[in-house]
């Protein structure tokens, strides 16, 4: 249902996109391109056809490795630990497994 000029972008989880079907859609001209920084299998194997498809733009899934992100995650983690021991955790933020 996508236009032939469409570009699909997946920066969430690799399993959101069926890689075999995506590669076929690209090769058959059903859609124009794809931008990916995640794969069904991480890291992708060397025989993954999307790695060599000329209509795919690949980038590393590494947003958490920036200095700013690491710093903010560290501060938030420490604050959560302090809040836990002081019984000040926001109960709405707790994920029950």
Secondary structure by P-SEA (a helix, b strand, c coil): cccccbbbbbcccccccaaaaaaaaaaaccccbbbbcccccccccccccccccccbbbbbccccccaaaaaaaaaaaaaaaaaaaaccccccccccc
